[in-house]
Amino acid sequence: MRKKIKKKKFFNINQKSFYFEDYLETNQKSKKEKSSSISQDRIYLLFFLFFSLITIFSIKIILVSLKDSEVYSQKNNLFHNITLRRDIVDRNGVIVSRNVKSYHAAVNPKLIKDKENFLIKIRLNFPDLSINDINKKLEVGKYFYLKRRLDQTDKKKLWAFGEKGLIFEPFQSRIYTHSNLYSHILGQVDYDNYGISGVEKYFDKNLKDKKLINTPMQLTLDTNIQHIINEELKKALKTFSATGAAAILMNVNNGEVLSLVSLPNFDINKRESITDKNYINKITKGVYELGSIFKTFTIALALEKNLVTPDTIIKNIPRKIKCSIHEISDIKEFPKNLSVEDILIRSSNIGTLLVAKKIGEDDYKNFINKINLLKTPNFEIEELGTPLNFKWNKCKLETISYGHGIAITPLQATATYAALTNGGNIIEPTIIKNKNKPLSSRRIISEETSYKINSILRKVVTEKEGTASLANVYGYDVGGKTGTSQTYKNSNENLNTFISIFPTQKPNYALLVMLENPQIAKELIYNYRGVKIKGTRNEAGWNSVYVAGKIIEKIGPILAINNEEFYNKNVAKKLN
């Protein structure tokens, strides 16, 4: 029996099996899915990176926008290596000193295409620059500075050149908004923004304090009053042909200086080196014999010691007194018998000398030491004068009594008058607002004596025989004392001074006006006690007093705005 042989089925080799076909398709599909998965991962990664960058930049922009734009620009511009300084403002917040963005003009010779044309432009626009020096530097081919500290006019001129080789380097520049007006107070800074004089030097570290950079330093000075006094002194220089002038206005109760002017002055923005001594700060640096203003000190001390009263009669006053080899006399003839107050009102040298003898050298010496008249004054600038040393030899008491033989600064004289008239309290002058320094408890005289002195100083202005009638400005109760002194080298050169206080019933301000070498103003018409007369004399009463009167007349209303009691009192007087 035959076995049945199972026939095997053979497939065509060219035919794909189901298994084989499925494998290829599956494999290709797997590859496609894998490739698609990788592409999506990359997209997600790139998206994440871009999203992160956008987020970071967005956060940065928000932070930058929230910051103070000015401080940010100062920290992140090209001035990061330059010292920044605080603003300085006056008592009313008016800016007087500030750092601003300025430029130096530099040249890269390699970028100058037409050097001849460039030099021609320089010659036409900047004739003060040396063309030969610039040409040599161009030939060397090294980077150099063409002009430092450009002002806006020069910058525009150079910008108009259209030269790629001109580079404007930014830097921090200190500008003074009133140029000449505060030249003797603010001082200057050097090219690196470090203070070299005045307030800028005295407070250099404070003005560079980063913690205070956004808080201005406030001075006691009033720009409006400073401008008025400056203008009146400039007029006085012309009217009286004087070589110099100065004035200081001080609050007698707290020592705040509202104005300090010294002429001639200079533009501190130009940063020029000035060696002429006539440009010194005459109020703080100048040391002078101020003449008869010292007579007030003598009379005040005699009253304080109860040696005399204002009505005490000094009898048999001689016309001349010989002291050692010197002869002391009065400028004009006075009655032989004068009351103590008349001695001050008429300004008698001999009468004051006799009162000083009643005081004695020891008490007078103690008085001068108590008010530190022979020491360098304390004030917030470094340009300070030191009174001349002297010995208490023969005739020193006699000559000092009427202001000769002793030289001090006008600042010290004004501070002493402030103390004599504010009730007797010694004050320390200051130009820093809100100093919060307690008033001195030291007294120079009693309130009673101070009241008597104020009354006499008022009579110096109002009485017929007084020497300061031209300062009698209606409504301000001005009192004061004149001082006329001569230089040792030339008897024709006068230093004429007037210290005024107002209002005398309750003084708030002391004003000193000083003229150097004034001449007779022959063409000036004075209103002297209601009479029109021409000038014929060269004394403080005819120039310094005249100028002080003009100043008080103009600044009085400004001061009264901030002094309601003073203002109301004067209004009431006018109404009555």
C-alpha positions as CSV (number, residue, x, y, z in Angstrom):
1,M,0.0,0.0,0.0
2,R,1.4,3.1,-1.0
3,K,1.7,5.8,1.4
4,K,0.4,9.1,0.4
5,I,3.1,11.6,0.1
6,K,2.0,15.0,1.2
7,K,2.9,17.5,-1.4
8,K,4.5,20.6,-0.1
9,K,3.5,23.9,-1.5
10,F,6.2,26.1,-2.7
11,F,5.7,29.7,-3.2
12,N,7.2,31.8,-5.9
13,I,10.4,33.3,-4.7
14,N,9.5,36.6,-6.2
15,Q,6.4,36.8,-4.1
16,K,6.6,38.5,-0.9
17,S,5.4,36.7,2.0
18,F,2.9,38.2,4.4
19,Y,5.4,38.0,7.1
20,F,8.2,39.7,5.2
21,E,5.9,42.4,3.9
22,D,4.5,43.1,7.4
23,Y,8.0,43.4,8.8
24,L,9.2,46.0,6.3
25,E,6.1,48.1,6.6
26,T,6.2,47.9,10.4
27,N,9.9,48.8,10.4
28,Q,9.4,51.8,8.1
29,K,6.5,52.9,10.1
30,S,8.5,52.6,13.3
31,K,11.3,54.7,11.8
32,K,8.9,57.4,10.7
33,E,7.3,57.5,14.2
34,K,10.8,57.7,15.8
35,S,11.9,60.4,13.5
36,S,8.8,62.3,14.1
37,S,9.2,62.0,17.9
38,I,12.8,63.3,17.7
39,S,11.7,66.3,15.6
40,Q,9.0,67.2,18.1
41,D,11.5,66.9,21.0
42,R,13.7,69.4,19.3
43,I,10.9,71.7,18.7
44,Y,9.9,71.6,22.3
45,L,13.5,72.2,23.4
46,L,13.9,75.2,21.1
47,F,10.6,76.5,22.2
48,F,11.6,76.2,25.8
49,L,14.9,78.0,25.1
50,F,13.3,80.8,23.3
51,F,10.6,81.1,25.9
52,S,13.2,81.2,28.7
53,L,15.1,84.0,26.8
54,I,12.0,86.0,26.3
55,T,11.1,85.6,29.9
56,I,14.6,86.7,31.1
57,F,14.6,89.8,28.8
58,S,11.1,90.7,29.8
59,I,12.0,90.6,33.5
60,K,15.1,92.6,32.9
61,I,13.1,95.3,31.0
62,I,10.6,95.5,33.8
63,L,13.3,95.9,36.4
64,V,15.1,98.6,34.4
65,S,11.9,100.5,33.9
66,L,11.2,100.5,37.6
67,K,14.5,102.0,38.5
68,D,15.2,105.7,38.8
69,S,16.2,106.6,35.2
70,E,18.7,109.2,36.3
71,V,20.5,107.0,38.8
72,Y,20.5,104.1,36.4
73,S,22.0,106.2,33.6
74,Q,24.6,107.5,35.9
75,K,25.6,104.0,37.0
76,N,25.5,102.4,33.6
77,N,26.8,105.0,31.2
78,L,30.4,105.7,30.4
79,F,30.9,107.8,33.6
80,H,31.1,104.9,36.0
81,N,34.7,105.8,36.9
82,I,33.9,109.5,37.5
83,T,33.0,110.7,41.0
84,L,29.4,111.9,41.2
85,R,28.4,114.8,43.4
86,R,25.2,116.0,45.0
87,D,23.3,119.0,43.8
88,I,23.7,122.2,45.8
89,V,20.6,124.4,46.2
90,D,19.8,127.7,47.8
91,R,17.4,128.1,50.8
92,N,14.4,128.1,48.3
93,G,15.5,125.0,46.4
94,V,17.0,126.8,43.5
95,I,19.8,124.8,41.9
96,V,23.2,126.6,42.1
97,S,25.5,123.6,41.4
98,R,24.9,120.3,39.5
99,N,26.7,117.5,37.7
100,V,25.7,117.3,34.0
101,K,26.7,115.2,31.0
102,S,29.5,117.0,29.1
103,Y,32.0,116.1,26.4
104,H,35.7,116.2,25.5
105,A,36.5,116.4,21.8
106,A,39.1,113.8,20.8
107,V,40.6,113.0,17.4
108,N,41.5,109.6,15.8
109,P,43.9,110.7,12.9
110,K,43.5,107.4,11.2
111,L,39.8,108.2,10.5
112,I,40.5,111.7,9.1
113,K,40.3,111.4,5.3
114,D,41.1,114.9,4.3
115,K,43.5,116.4,6.9
116,E,44.0,119.7,5.1
117,N,40.2,120.3,5.0
118,F,40.0,119.3,8.6
119,L,42.6,121.9,9.6
120,I,40.9,124.6,7.6
121,K,37.7,123.9,9.5
122,I,39.5,124.1,12.8
123,R,41.2,127.4,11.9
124,L,37.9,129.0,10.8
125,N,35.8,127.8,13.8
126,F,38.5,127.7,16.6
127,P,41.1,130.4,15.9
128,D,42.4,130.2,19.5
129,L,43.6,126.6,18.9
130,S,47.2,126.1,17.6
131,I,46.9,124.7,14.0
132,N,50.7,123.8,14.0
133,D,50.3,121.7,17.1
134,I,47.2,119.9,15.8
135,N,48.9,119.2,12.4
136,K,51.9,117.6,14.2
137,K,49.6,115.4,16.3
138,L,47.8,114.4,13.1
139,E,51.1,113.4,11.5
140,V,52.1,111.3,14.5
141,G,48.8,109.4,14.0
142,K,48.0,108.8,17.7
143,Y,44.7,109.5,19.4
144,F,44.7,113.0,21.0
145,Y,42.3,115.5,22.6
146,L,41.4,118.5,20.5
147,K,39.4,120.5,23.0
148,R,38.4,119.6,26.6
149,R,35.1,120.5,28.4
150,L,33.1,121.6,25.4
151,D,30.2,123.9,25.8
152,Q,27.1,123.4,23.7
153,T,28.2,126.0,21.1
154,D,31.6,124.3,20.5
155,K,30.0,120.9,20.4
156,K,27.6,121.9,17.7
157,K,30.4,123.4,15.6
158,L,32.5,120.3,15.8
159,W,29.5,118.0,15.1
160,A,28.8,120.0,11.9
161,F,32.2,119.0,10.6
162,G,30.8,115.5,9.8
163,E,34.2,113.9,10.6
164,K,34.3,110.2,11.6
165,G,37.7,110.9,13.2
166,L,36.1,113.3,15.7
167,I,35.1,111.5,18.9
168,F,33.0,113.0,21.6
169,E,34.0,111.5,25.0
170,P,31.3,112.0,27.6
171,F,32.2,112.8,31.2
172,Q,30.6,114.3,34.4
173,S,31.0,118.1,34.5
174,R,30.1,120.4,37.4
175,I,28.2,123.5,36.3
176,Y,27.3,126.6,38.3
177,T,23.9,127.9,37.1
178,H,24.6,131.5,38.2
179,S,28.3,131.7,37.0
180,N,29.7,134.8,38.9
181,L,27.0,135.2,41.5
182,Y,28.3,132.6,44.0
183,S,31.9,132.5,42.9
184,H,33.4,133.2,46.4
185,I,31.1,130.7,48.1
186,L,30.6,127.6,46.0
187,G,34.2,127.4,44.9
188,Q,35.2,124.9,42.2
189,V,36.0,121.3,41.4
190,D,38.9,119.9,39.3
191,Y,38.6,117.8,36.1
192,D,38.1,114.7,38.3
193,N,35.2,116.2,40.2
194,Y,37.1,116.8,43.4
195,G,36.4,120.0,45.3
196,I,39.4,122.4,45.3
197,S,37.8,125.6,46.9
198,G,34.8,127.0,48.7
199,V,31.9,124.8,49.7
200,E,32.9,122.2,47.1
201,K,36.1,121.6,49.0
202,Y,34.9,122.0,52.5
203,F,32.1,119.4,52.0
204,D,33.9,117.3,49.3
205,K,33.4,114.0,51.1
206,N,29.8,114.8,52.0
207,L,29.0,115.9,48.4
208,K,30.3,112.6,47.1
209,D,28.4,110.4,49.6
210,K,26.6,107.8,47.5
211,K,23.9,107.4,50.2
212,L,23.0,111.1,49.9
213,I,23.4,111.4,46.1
214,N,19.7,112.1,45.5
215,T,19.5,114.6,48.4
216,P,20.6,118.1,47.5
217,M,22.8,120.1,49.9
218,Q,20.8,123.2,50.9
219,L,22.5,126.5,51.7
220,T,21.1,129.4,53.7
221,L,21.7,131.8,50.8
222,D,18.8,133.4,48.9
223,T,19.5,133.7,45.2
224,N,17.1,136.6,44.7
225,I,18.7,138.6,47.6
226,Q,22.2,137.7,46.4
227,H,21.4,139.0,42.9
228,I,20.0,142.3,44.3
229,I,22.9,143.0,46.5
230,N,25.4,142.0,43.8
231,E,23.7,144.5,41.4
232,E,23.7,147.3,43.9
233,L,27.4,146.8,44.7
234,K,28.2,146.7,41.0
235,K,26.5,150.1,40.6
236,A,28.4,151.4,43.7
237,L,31.7,150.5,42.0
238,K,30.9,152.7,39.1
239,T,29.2,155.5,41.1
240,F,32.0,155.9,43.6
241,S,34.9,154.7,41.4
242,A,35.8,152.1,44.0
243,T,38.3,149.3,43.5
244,G,36.3,146.7,45.4
245,A,33.1,146.1,47.3
246,A,31.6,143.5,49.6
247,A,28.5,142.8,51.6
248,I,27.1,140.2,53.9
249,L,23.5,139.7,55.2
250,M,23.1,137.6,58.3
251,N,20.2,136.5,60.5
252,V,21.2,137.8,63.9
253,N,19.3,135.1,65.8
254,N,20.7,131.9,64.2
255,G,23.7,133.0,62.2
256,E,22.3,132.0,58.8
257,V,24.0,134.0,56.0
258,L,21.4,135.0,53.4
259,S,23.8,136.7,51.1
260,L,27.6,137.0,50.8
261,V,29.0,139.1,47.9
262,S,32.6,140.1,47.1
263,L,33.5,142.2,44.1
264,P,35.2,141.8,41.7
265,N,34.1,138.2,41.2
266,F,34.7,135.7,38.4
267,D,32.9,133.0,36.4
268,I,33.6,129.7,38.2
269,N,32.4,127.8,35.1
270,K,35.6,128.8,33.3
271,R,37.9,127.3,36.0
272,E,40.6,129.9,35.5
273,S,43.5,130.4,37.8
274,I,43.2,133.8,39.5
275,T,46.2,135.3,41.3
276,D,45.1,138.9,41.7
277,K,44.5,139.5,45.4
278,N,41.7,141.9,44.6
279,Y,39.6,138.8,43.7
280,I,39.8,137.3,47.3
281,N,36.7,136.8,49.3
282,K,36.7,140.1,51.1
283,I,34.1,139.1,53.7
284,T,35.8,135.9,55.0
285,K,39.4,136.2,53.8
286,G,40.1,139.9,53.9
287,V,41.5,141.3,57.2
288,Y,41.0,145.0,57.7
289,E,41.0,147.8,60.2
290,L,37.3,148.6,60.1
291,G,37.4,151.8,62.0
292,S,34.6,153.3,64.0
293,I,32.4,150.3,64.0
294,F,34.5,149.2,67.0
295,K,33.1,152.2,69.0
296,T,29.9,150.2,69.5
297,F,31.9,147.4,71.2
298,T,33.4,150.0,73.6
299,I,30.1,151.6,74.5
300,A,28.4,148.2,74.9
301,L,31.1,146.9,77.3
302,A,31.0,150.1,79.4
303,L,27.2,149.9,79.6
304,E,27.4,146.2,80.6
305,K,30.0,146.9,83.3
306,N,27.6,149.6,84.7
307,L,30.4,152.1,84.3
308,V,28.1,154.5,82.4
309,T,24.5,154.9,81.2
310,P,23.5,156.2,77.7
311,D,22.8,159.6,79.4
312,T,26.1,159.8,81.3
313,I,27.9,163.0,80.4
314,I,31.6,162.8,79.6
315,K,32.9,166.3,80.4
316,N,35.8,168.3,79.1
317,I,36.5,166.2,76.0
318,P,39.7,167.6,74.5
319,R,40.1,168.0,70.8
320,K,43.4,166.1,70.8
321,I,45.1,163.6,73.0
322,K,48.8,162.6,72.9
323,C,49.4,159.0,73.5
324,S,53.1,158.0,73.5
325,I,54.5,159.5,70.3
326,H,51.0,159.5,68.6
327,E,48.4,162.3,68.5
328,I,44.8,161.2,68.5
329,S,42.1,163.6,67.3
330,D,38.6,163.8,65.9
331,I,37.9,164.5,62.2
332,K,35.7,167.4,63.1
333,E,35.0,169.5,66.1
334,F,32.5,168.3,68.7
335,P,31.1,169.9,71.9
336,K,33.3,169.5,75.0
337,N,30.6,167.7,76.9
338,L,28.9,164.7,75.3
339,S,26.6,162.0,76.6
340,V,27.7,158.4,76.1
341,E,25.1,157.9,73.4
342,D,26.0,161.1,71.7
343,I,29.6,159.9,71.5
344,L,28.5,156.9,69.5
345,I,25.9,158.9,67.5
346,R,28.4,161.6,66.4
347,S,31.3,159.0,66.3
348,S,33.8,160.8,68.5
349,N,37.2,159.2,68.7
350,I,38.3,161.1,71.8
351,G,35.0,160.5,73.6
352,T,35.2,156.8,72.9
353,L,38.8,156.7,74.1
354,L,37.8,158.2,77.4
355,V,35.1,155.6,77.9
356,A,37.6,152.8,77.1
357,K,39.8,154.1,79.9
358,K,37.0,153.6,82.4
359,I,36.8,150.0,81.2
360,G,40.5,149.2,81.6
361,E,42.8,147.1,79.5
362,D,42.1,143.8,81.3
363,D,38.3,143.9,80.9
364,Y,38.6,145.0,77.3
365,K,41.1,142.2,76.6
366,N,38.7,139.6,78.1
367,F,35.8,141.0,76.0
368,I,37.8,140.6,72.8
369,N,38.9,137.1,73.8
370,K,35.3,136.1,74.7
371,I,34.1,136.9,71.2
372,N,37.2,135.3,69.5
373,L,38.0,138.4,67.5
374,L,41.7,137.5,67.3
375,K,41.1,134.0,66.1
376,T,40.3,132.5,62.7
377,P,36.5,132.4,62.4
378,N,34.5,129.2,62.1
379,F,32.8,129.0,58.8
380,E,32.0,126.4,56.2
381,I,34.6,127.4,53.6
382,E,38.4,127.2,53.8
383,E,39.1,130.7,52.5
384,L,39.3,132.3,55.9
385,G,41.5,135.2,57.1
386,T,43.2,135.2,60.5
387,P,43.2,138.5,62.4
388,L,46.6,140.1,62.7
389,N,48.5,139.5,66.0
390,F,49.3,142.5,68.1
391,K,50.7,143.2,71.6
392,W,48.9,145.1,74.3
393,N,51.5,147.8,74.5
394,K,51.2,151.6,75.1
395,C,48.2,153.2,73.4
396,K,46.7,149.9,72.3
397,L,43.6,150.2,74.5
398,E,43.1,153.8,73.3
399,T,43.4,153.0,69.6
400,I,41.4,149.8,69.7
401,S,38.5,151.6,71.3
402,Y,37.7,153.4,68.1
403,G,38.8,150.7,65.7
404,H,42.4,151.4,64.9
405,G,45.3,149.1,65.6
406,I,43.2,145.9,65.3
407,A,42.4,144.1,62.1
408,I,39.6,141.5,61.7
409,T,37.5,140.0,59.0
410,P,34.1,141.6,58.1
411,L,32.5,138.2,58.9
412,Q,33.7,138.5,62.5
413,A,32.5,142.1,62.7
414,T,29.0,141.2,61.5
415,A,28.8,138.2,63.8
416,T,29.7,140.4,66.8
417,Y,27.1,143.0,65.9
418,A,24.6,140.1,65.6
419,A,25.4,139.1,69.2
420,L,25.3,142.7,70.5
421,T,21.9,143.3,69.0
422,N,20.0,139.9,69.4
423,G,19.8,140.1,73.1
424,G,23.5,139.3,73.8
425,N,23.7,135.7,72.5
426,I,26.9,134.7,70.7
427,I,26.1,133.1,67.4
428,E,28.2,131.2,64.9
429,P,27.8,132.2,61.2
430,T,26.7,129.4,58.9
431,I,25.8,128.9,55.2
432,I,24.2,125.4,55.7
433,K,20.4,125.3,56.0
434,N,18.8,123.2,58.7
435,K,22.1,122.7,60.5
436,N,20.1,121.9,63.6
437,K,22.9,123.3,65.8
438,P,21.6,124.6,69.1
439,L,22.2,128.3,69.8
440,S,25.1,129.1,72.0
441,S,24.2,129.7,75.7
442,R,27.2,132.1,76.0
443,R,26.3,135.7,76.4
444,I,28.4,138.7,75.4
445,I,26.1,141.2,77.1
446,S,22.8,141.2,78.9
447,E,19.4,141.7,77.1
448,E,19.1,145.1,78.8
449,T,22.4,146.3,77.5
450,S,21.5,144.9,74.0
451,Y,18.3,146.9,74.1
452,K,20.2,150.1,74.9
453,I,22.7,149.5,72.1
454,N,19.9,149.0,69.6
455,S,18.3,152.2,70.7
456,I,21.5,154.1,70.2
457,L,22.2,152.5,66.8
458,R,18.7,153.6,65.7
459,K,19.6,157.2,66.6
460,V,22.8,157.0,64.6
461,V,20.4,156.8,61.6
462,T,17.6,159.1,62.7
463,E,19.3,161.9,64.7
464,K,20.4,165.1,63.0
465,E,24.0,164.6,64.2
466,G,24.0,160.9,63.3
467,T,26.4,159.6,60.6
468,A,24.0,157.2,58.8
469,S,21.0,159.3,57.8
470,L,21.0,158.0,54.2
471,A,20.1,154.5,55.5
472,N,16.8,155.6,57.1
473,V,14.5,153.6,54.8
474,Y,10.9,154.1,55.7
475,G,9.2,151.1,57.4
476,Y,12.3,149.1,58.3
477,D,13.6,150.8,61.5
478,V,17.2,150.6,60.4
479,G,20.0,151.2,62.9
480,G,23.8,150.9,62.5
481,K,27.3,152.3,62.7
482,T,29.7,153.7,60.2
483,G,33.4,153.1,60.0
484,T,35.9,155.1,57.9
485,S,39.5,154.0,58.0
486,Q,42.6,154.9,56.0
487,T,45.5,152.7,54.7
488,Y,48.9,153.2,56.1
489,K,50.5,153.5,52.7
490,N,48.2,156.1,51.2
491,S,46.0,158.4,53.3
492,N,43.9,159.0,50.3
493,E,42.7,155.4,50.2
494,N,39.7,154.8,52.4
495,L,38.0,151.6,53.5
496,N,34.4,152.7,54.2
497,T,32.1,150.4,56.1
498,F,28.6,150.5,57.4
499,I,27.0,147.7,59.6
500,S,23.2,148.0,59.9
501,I,20.6,146.1,61.8
502,F,16.9,146.0,61.3
503,P,14.3,146.3,62.6
504,T,16.0,147.8,65.7
505,Q,13.0,147.1,68.1
506,K,13.6,143.4,67.6
507,P,16.5,142.8,65.2
508,N,16.3,140.0,62.7
509,Y,19.1,140.9,60.2
510,A,22.5,142.5,60.1
511,L,23.9,143.9,56.9
512,L,27.5,144.9,56.4
513,V,28.4,147.0,53.3
514,M,32.1,147.8,52.6
515,L,33.7,149.8,49.8
516,E,37.4,149.8,49.0
517,N,38.9,153.1,47.9
518,P,35.7,154.9,47.0
519,Q,35.9,158.4,45.6
520,I,33.6,161.4,45.9
521,A,30.5,161.0,43.6
522,K,30.4,164.6,42.4
523,E,27.5,164.0,40.1
524,L,25.3,162.0,42.5
525,I,22.3,163.8,43.9
526,Y,21.5,162.7,47.5
527,N,18.2,163.0,49.1
528,Y,19.6,164.1,52.5
529,R,16.8,164.6,55.0
530,G,14.4,165.7,52.3
531,V,16.9,168.1,50.7
532,K,18.6,167.4,47.3
533,I,22.3,167.9,47.5
534,K,25.4,166.9,45.6
535,G,28.2,164.7,47.2
536,T,31.2,166.5,48.5
537,R,32.6,164.1,51.1
538,N,34.3,160.8,51.0
539,E,33.1,159.1,54.2
540,A,31.2,155.9,54.9
541,G,28.1,158.0,55.7
542,W,28.1,159.3,52.1
543,N,28.8,156.0,50.2
544,S,28.6,152.8,52.2
545,V,25.5,154.0,54.0
546,Y,23.9,155.2,50.7
547,V,24.5,151.7,49.2
548,A,23.1,150.0,52.3
549,G,20.0,152.1,52.1
550,K,19.4,151.1,48.5
551,I,19.9,147.4,49.3
552,I,17.5,147.4,52.3
553,E,14.9,149.2,50.3
554,K,14.9,146.4,47.7
555,I,15.4,143.3,49.9
556,G,13.1,144.4,52.7
557,P,9.9,143.2,51.0
558,I,11.5,139.9,50.2
559,L,12.5,139.4,53.8
560,A,9.1,140.5,55.1
561,I,7.4,137.8,53.1
562,N,8.9,135.2,55.4
563,N,8.4,137.2,58.5
564,E,4.7,137.8,59.2
565,E,5.3,139.7,62.4
566,F,7.8,142.1,60.8
567,Y,5.5,142.5,57.8
568,N,2.3,143.2,59.9
569,K,4.2,145.7,62.1
570,N,5.3,147.8,59.1
571,V,1.9,147.6,57.5
572,A,0.3,148.9,60.7
573,K,2.8,151.8,60.8
574,K,1.9,152.8,57.3
575,L,-1.8,152.7,58.0
576,N,-1.4,154.9,61.1
